[in-house]
């Protein structure tokens, strides 16, 4: 550190000590006393900055008798002090006025009742699924400041613009893996609560990074809507998808194939397992699932076929279970067409199940959302929060990438520079 820096630091310390001495002379004895004193100082600082901003706007200082650069003149101050909420409480400022009414302050904008420190707090609480009432009560409890639900709603209104921009942003040209799923949430509609389907698409790009490509809300899940969604992804720049992992919605594979004919469909084996579990008796379900697991965890296709024959011989009398297994065995055998790392990436939709679990934390137990816009804002903010954990990309990507190159060769190379 230079002598100049040390001298500047020393001067700052002197000023800090002087401020401290002045505060102590005011008889400060408790934390609330400190907060109140600092808040009063903060109010005076904001007022000073506001007055300085007005001087710069008018291009002459108050009381100046020299020649003015423009015809506009000062017109006193607002008759009533303006109350503004801050992190430490409430301050009162007196905004200056000009005769032409052209002054647009930036320190504390017109109609602004809360300084920016609260915006991030409100949005953070909103992202975690708190209702407007919950946020209002939390701020009241912590800061002893009363914010109306309307004020809080206005703070989150800018998020709606973010959602629109995010939902329409350009996407990468290639996503080797895409996971799709649907969850449901209650929304108020015509004074009644109705279940809405939330469509979610999670993609893994050519560098192994996960990204939520979009969320859509509709009255129910349908293949037609999924087709519309994939058409939208294509219009936003997606040229190729290698694998789509999904649940068992009828018509979904055909909907994807219509838009991305080269994409390989893969049923989520975890979903299939759950379906088998649900139709098994309580006495036998653990053994049934254990035997079924031996099929899809086999080392190779021949072993998987052998385990399936063993399963069929053991449960051939249970028509219901055997029908479910035989209806889906093709999806299970399909995974053995691919190397181990890719096989692990496509046989389950765990990636999107984990995402859904994170989204449910901000929707479950919250009652009905006032409208779809409010629901979209909460989901978007939650996704932004969850994506902070994805910065390193998916595990074992180098091995997966090499296997993709072996299978897709130039189809993959054109999108990723090795």
N, C-alpha and C positions, 0 to 999 in steps of 0.2 A: 504494500500500500504506500502511495507517495505521501510526502509531507503535506501536500495540498489537500489530499483526501483525509488525512489525519486531522488537519486543522478544521476542515468542514464538518467532520464527525464530532469534533470537540465542540464546535459552535452549536450543532444540533442538540448535543447533550445538555449544554447550558440552557437552551430554550426549553427543552423538556423539563429540566429541573425547575425553571422559573414557573412553568405552567403547573407543575406539581405543588410548588409552594403556595401558589394562588389558590389552588383547589383545597389544600389543607386549611388555609385561612378561613374557608367557608364553613368549617366545622364538619367536614365529612367524617362519619363514624361507621358507616355500614355500606354493604354492596349496593343497596338501592340508592343511597346517597351519591355514590360514584356514578351510577347509571343516570340519575337525574341531572347531575352536574355536567356530565359528558354530553347528554342530549341537548342541554341548553347551549353548550358551546357549539355543538353540531348545527343547531338551528341558526346561530349567529354566523357560522362559516357559510352555510347555504345561502343566507340572506346577503352576505358580502359578495359571494360569487354571482348571485343573481343581479345585484346592483352593478357589479363590474361588467357583466354581460350586457346589461342595458346601456351602460356608458359606451361600450364598443359599438352597439347598434346605433345609438344616437350620434356617435362620432364627436361628442363633446362631453366634458364632465359637468356634473351638477354645479350650478353657481357660476359657470363660465359666462363672461360678458363679451367675449370676442366674437368675431364673425363666424357664423355657423355654415357648415358645408351643405346643409339641406334645409328645406322649409318645415320639416316636421319638428315638433316641440314636445317637451316633457309635459305630462298631464297628471302629476302627483302619483298617488298610489291607490290601490283598491281600497274601498272604504272599510271592508272587513278583512281581518287577517285570514289567511288560507291555512287550514289545518292539513298537515301531511304526515302520514304514518312512516316511521322508520324502524330499524331493527331494535332501537333502544327506547321506543315510545313514540310520542307524538310531538311534532314541532309546529310552530306557527310562523309563517313567513308573510311578508307584505309585498306582493309583486308590483313593480313600477308600471306606469302606463304611458303611452304616447298618444298624442291627439289623433293621429291617423289610424290608430288601432292595428298597426303593422307588426308590432313586436311579438315574436314567437319564441319565448324562452326555451332553452334546451336543458338547463340545469334542473328545473322543475317545470315540466311542460304544462300547458293549459289543460285543465280538467284532470291532471294527474294528482291522485290523492295518496299514492303509495310510492316511495322511492324504490329504485330497482332492486335493492337488496332482498326484497320480499318475493320478487318474481320467481327467482330460481327455487326458493323454498316452496312456494305454492305449487309450482310445476312438478317439483320432486315429490311432494305429498300426493299430488293428483296422479302422477305416474304409478304410484304404489296402490292405486285403486281407492284412495280416500274420497268420500263424497264431499261436496262443497260445504255441507254442514260440519263434517269431521274436520276439514281444514280450518274453517272459521273457529271452531272450538279449540283446536290445537294452538293456533296463533294467539287466541285469547288467553289460554292457560299459561303459555310460555312468556308472551310479551305484554300481556294485559292490554292488548290492542283489539278493538272491535272492527272487523272487516265484514262488510255485507257480502252475502252470497253473490250478489250482482257484481261487486268489485272483483271477487275471486274469479268469477266466470270470465270477466273481461281480461284478467291476467292470462288466462289459458286460451283466449280466443285466437291469439297469434299461432297457436299450435295447429289449428285447423288449416291454415295456409301451408304450414310445414308438411302436414299429412298429404295435401293435394300434390305438392311438389315432389314428395318422396314417392307417392304412389304412381307418379307419371315419369319418374326419372329414367334415363336410358340404362339398359342393362348390358352385361357382358354378352359377347357373341356365343359363347359356349359354356354350358354347365354340364360336366360329366355326370353329376348326380343331382337329381331333384326329388324331394320328398313332399308329398301332398297329403293333407288331412283336413278334417273339418271338426269344429267343436261348436257347442251351442251356448247361447247366452240370452237372458231375458231383456227385452226392450219394450218400453211403453209405446203403444200404438192405438190411437183412437180411444184413449182413456182406459185401455186394458193392457195387460202384460202378455207379450207373445214371445215364443222362442224363435230366435234368429240363428241361421247357420253362418258361421264364420269360416270362410275358406282361407287356408294358409298354404303358401308355397315357399319351401325352404330350398335354396340351391347351394351347391358347392362348385365354385368356379375352377378354372384350369390351374390355379395356383393352390388349391386346397382350402380356400377361405369360404366360410359359410356366410350366407346372406339371406335375409327374408326378402323375397322378390316382391311380395305384396300381400295384402289382406283384403278380402272382399266380404261383404255382408249380403245375404239374400234370405228369402223366407224359408227355404229348405235346401238340402243338398241334392243336386241333380247332375247327371252327366252333361246335360245341355249347358249348364252354368260353367262346368269345368272346361268344356270346349271353348266357351267364350273367354274364359280366363287365359287359356293357352294361346288363343288368337291374340289377346292383348299382350302377352309376353313376347310373342313374335313381333308385334308392331313396335315394341320398345327395344328391339335390337337382338333378341335371342335367335340365333340361326340353327343351333344344334343342341340336342340333349341326348346323352348316351343311355342313361338308366332313369326310370321313374319308379320309385317305391311308393306303394299305395295300400289302402285298405281294400275291402272287397265290394265297393259300390258297383252295381251292375251298370255297364255301359261306359265306365270310366276309361278302360283301355282303348276302346274304339274312339272315344273323344280325343284322347291324346294322340293316337295314331293318325287321326284326320289332319292334325296340325303339324305334328312332328313324326312322319311315317317311319323314320329310322330308329326312333326311340324304343328301347327294350323295356317292357313292362315287368315289374316284379311285385307279386303280392307279399305283403308283410307277413312273415311266418309267425311273428309274435301274435298278430291278430288271429291267424288261423288257430294257433295254440289256445288262445282265449276262448274261441268259439267251441273247440273240442272240450275244454274244461267246463264250459257252461252247460253242456248236454250230458256230462258224465255224472254218475251218482256220487254222492259225498264219500261213500265207502271206497270207491275205486278210482276217484279222480286223480289222486297223487300218483298212483301206479301207472295209470293211462298216460298222463303227461310225461312221466319219466321214460316210458317206453317210446312215446312219440318223439321225444327229444333226441333219442338215439339215432333217429333217421336223419334229421337235419343237421346234426353235429358230427356226422360221419366224416372220415378223412377223404373219401372219394366216392364216386358215383356207384361203383360196384358194392361197396360196403353199405351205402344208403339203400340200394335195392334189396340187399340181404336183410337189413334191419326192418325194411318195410314188409318183406315176406314173413318175418318172424312176428311182426305186429299183427298182420292179417290173420295168421294162423291162431294167434292168441285171442283175438277179439272178433273172430268171424261170426260168432253168435250175436254180437251186439250190432245189429243192423244200422242203428242210428249213428253210432260212432264211425263205423266203417264207411258209411255213405259220405260223411263229412270229410274223412281222411282221403278217400278215393277221389272225391270231387276236387281236392286241392293238391294231390300228390304231384301233379304236373308242375306246379309252381315250385315245389320243394326240389324236385329233380333238376329243375332248370338252373338252380344256383350252382350246380356242379359243372356247368359248362364254362365257368369262369375260375380264374386263379383265387387262392385263399383270401388275399387282401381285399379284392373286389367283392368276393363272395360275402365277406363280413360286412362290407359297406352297404350291400343291397338287400340282404335277407331280412333286415328289420328297419322299421321307421323310428327307431329309438331317438334319433336326432330330433325329429319333429315332435315326438312324444315328450321329450324333455322341454322343448320350446312351449308346447301346449300346457305343460305343468306350470311353467313360469307365468303364462298368461292367465291361467285359472286362479292364480293367487291374487290377481287384481280384479277378477270378475265374480268369483264364487263368494256367496254370502253377502253380496252388495245390493241385493234386491234387483229391481229393474232399472236399467239405464234410461234416462229421460228421453233419449232419441239415439239414432244410429250414429250421429255425429259425435256425441259424447262418448259412445262406446269406442269409436274409431280412434279418438284422441287418446283414450286410456291405453288401448292396445298398442298404438304407435309409440307412446312414451315408454311403455314397458319393454317393447322390442329394442328400443334405443338403449335402455338400461341393460338388457340381457346381452346385447351385442358387444358390450365392453369386455365380456369374458371370452370372446371368440377371436381375439386379435392374433393368436398364434396359429390359427388354422387347425384343421383336423389332424388327429394323430396318425402316424405311419404313412404320411402322404407320399413320401419319396417312393416307397414300395408300391403304393397304389398307382402312382403316376407311371412307373415303369411297366406295370401290368397293363395299364391303359394303352401305352405305346405299342406293346406287343400285339394287342387285339385290334386297335383302331388305326395304328400307323399314321398315315398322312392326314386322316380325318381329324386326329387329335393334334398332330404337329402344326397344322396351319393356325391353330389358336394359341399355341404355347411354344415360345422360343426356348428350346432346350439349351 
